[in-house]
Amino acid sequence: MSTGIDEPKAAERTGAGANLALATAVFALTFWAWNLIGPLSKTYSERLGLGPTQTALLVAFPVLVGAVGRIPVGVLTDRYGGRRMFTAICLVTVVPTAMVGFSSDSYAALLVSGFLLGVAGTSFAVGVPFANAWYRPERRGFATGVFGAGMGGTALSAWLTPPLVESFGLLRTHLVMCAALVVAAVVSWTAMRDAPGWRPNREPALPRFTAALKLKATWQLSMLYALAFGGFVAFSTYLPTMLTTAYDFAQTEAG
């Protein structure tokens, strides 16, 4: 089975560190966008008169879609490479980010916007193979670890989005994020490079997916991933909601 990496040529080379840093920064920004709704849940709840279940559903929608969407995005990354896919994810995310800003007065519109915003959360499936391709096998744990630090984008969103909304307003804050995503797309396209040893994988996706499901390690690692990363995402997205609703924190204090 092809891995998309030409192993004999996969040694570290000039540009590995720069591409890893760029990928991590873009990953953090897309994860910030992915978590735009959670830190502002109190605003939406009060404006639309939402109950706890409705608020929880609103916060959860981007997370669920982002998780499932990583499967097709991972397949596309194998075929088209991280540079193209980072560019595409940033540009596609601009649309739902703007929609969230314009949909603050409609619960149904927010649900649809949040559903589409889940695309931002699929960037994880782009960056892991992109970063790994730049490093020797024994250094790929390092590359994944550094890239994984971009998950802190959800924390940045919880910390910075509420004060930005207080200062500039909800719509302007989302438009600023749209502009940042466009800049990230331009940087991804012009400054990122796929590793010289990377090769597109054009094998049919379904047989590879079926083969992975037959591996015991797939299910073991999926369970571990669900508990560790899933727990992190659950707390980082819903904790501001809990603090504002159960303990009457201001949104900025919850962040």
N, C-alpha and C positions, 0 to 999 in steps of 0.2 A: 504493500500500500504506500502510495507516495505521501510524503510529509510536506511537500511544497518547499523543502529546503535541500539544496545540494550539499550534503554532509561534508564532502572533502573540502569544500570552499567556504564552510560556515564559520571559520575562525573569526575572531574579533578583527575588525579592520577600521581604518580611519572613517569617522562619521558615526560609529556605533553610539558613543556617548551623546552626541548632539541629537541623533534621531530618537534615542530613548528619552531624553529630556523633553523634546517637542511632543512626543507621544503622550508622556505623562501630563504635560500642561494641557493639551487638548482634551485628554481624558478627564481631568479635573473640571474643566469648563463644561463639558457635556454632562457630567454628573451634577454639577451645580444646576444646570438647566433642568435636568431630570427631577430634581427635588425642589422646584420652584413653588409647587402648590402646598406641600406640607407645612413649611414655616409660616404661611399666610392663611392657614386653615381657620383661624379665629376670625379674620377679616371676612372670609367667605361665609362662615357660619352665621355671623351676626348680620351680614348684609342680606343673606338669602333665607334666614330663619331656619337653618338646618338642624336636624337632630344628630345625636352622636353617631348613629349608624350611617346616616347620609354623609357625614363628615369623614368617617373612616373609609367609606367606599370611594369618596373623592380622592383621598390621599393615597389609597391603595392602587388605583387604576394605572398610573404610570409605572409603578413597581412591577405589577403583574405582566403588563405588556412588554416591559423592558427585559424581563426574565425569559419569556417565551421567544421573544424576537431575536435573542442571541443565536438561536439555532440556524435560521436562514442567513443571518448576517455573518455567522462564522463560515458557512458554506461559500458565500459571496467573497469573503476575505481570502479564502483559499484560492479562489479563481481569479480575483482581480487585484489583490494586494492591499496592504494597509494604507498606503498613500492615497489611493483612489477612494477607499472606503471611509477613511477619516474625513476626507473632503466631502463626500456624499452625506455622511451622517450629520456633519455640522450644518450643511446647507438645508437638508431636509428638516432638521430640528428648528430652524428659523421659523417655519410655518406654524407649528403648534405652539411655540413660545409666544409668537405674536397673537395667536388665537386665544391663549389663556389671558393675555392682557386685555383683549377686547371682549372677553366673555364673562367678566366678573359679575354681571347682573343676571346670569342665567345658569341654573344648576345643570340643565341638560347640555348646554353648550360647553360648560366646564368639564363635564364628564367626557364628552367627545374630544375636547382639546387635551385633557389629561391622558386619554387613551392614545392619542397620536404622539403625545410627548414621551411616551414610553420608548420611542425610537432612540432618544438620547442615551438611554440606559444600555443600549446594545453595543456601545463603543468599547466595552470591556472585551467583547469577542473579537474586535478588530485589533486591539493593542497587544494582546498577549502573543499571538503568532507573529505580529509585526516586530515586536521587541526581541522575541526569542531568535528570530532569523538572523539577527545581527551578532549573535554571541555563540561561542562554542558550547556544546552540550553541558559541560561542567559549569558554565557560567550563566545558564539560563534561569536558574533559581534566583540569582542576583537580579537579572533583568526583569523577571516577573515581579520580584519584590519591590524594586524601584517603581516600576510602572503601576503596581497596585496601590502605591501611595496616593495616586490620583483619586482614589475613592474618597479622599478627604474633601473632594468637591461638594459632597452632600453636607458635610459639616460647615464648609464655607457658606453654602446657601442658607443653612439654618442661622448662621451667625450674622451674615451681611445683608441678606435679602430684606428682612423686616426694617432695619434702619434705612436702607436705600429707598424703600417704599415710603417711609415717613418723610424722607427728605425730598424725593422727586415725584412721588405719586406712583400708583400701581402700574398704570399703562406705560409711563416713561421708563420705569425700571425694566419692564419686559422688553421695551424697544432697545434699551441699552444692551440687554443680553443678546438680542437679535444681532445688533451691530458687532458685538464681541464674537458671536458665532460665525459671522461672515468673515471677520478678520482671521479667525482660526482656520476657516476653510481655505482662505488664500494662502496662509502660512503652510498648511498641510500640503497644498498642491505645489507650491513653489520651493519650499525648504526641505520637506521630507523626501526621503528616498527609500525605496524598498531595498533590502539587503542584496548585494551582488549575487549571493548564492540562492536567493529565492526564485522558485519556479512556480508558475500557476498550476494548480491541480484541477484538471478537467475531467477527472473520473466522476461518474454519476454519484450524486449525493446519497440517494436512498440506500444503496447497498452498504456504503460506509456507515451510515446512521444505524442500519440494522445490525451490522457487525459490532458497533460500539455498544449497543444495547445488550448484546449477548455476553459482554465481559462483566465479570463480577466486580472488577475494580471500578467500572463506570458507576454502578449503583452505590458502592461504598463511598466513593469520592463525591458523588452527588449528594448523599446524605450529610457528609461532613461539610460540604459547601453550603448546603441549605441552612445548617445550624450556625456556621461561622459567619459567612458573608450575608446570608439571609437575616440572621439576627442583627448584624450591624445595620443593614439597610432598613429593617423594620424599626429599630430604635431611632435611627437618625431621621427617618421620615415622619414617624408618628409621635415621637417624644415631645416635640413642640406642641402638638395638638393636645396631648395629655396634660402638659404643664399649664396650658392656657385654659383648658376647660375644667380640669379637676382641681387645680390649685390657683386659678385666677391670676396667673402670671401675665404680664404684658408680652406681646410677641417678641419684642427686642430682648426682654429678660429671658424668655424661654430659649431663644437662639443662643 
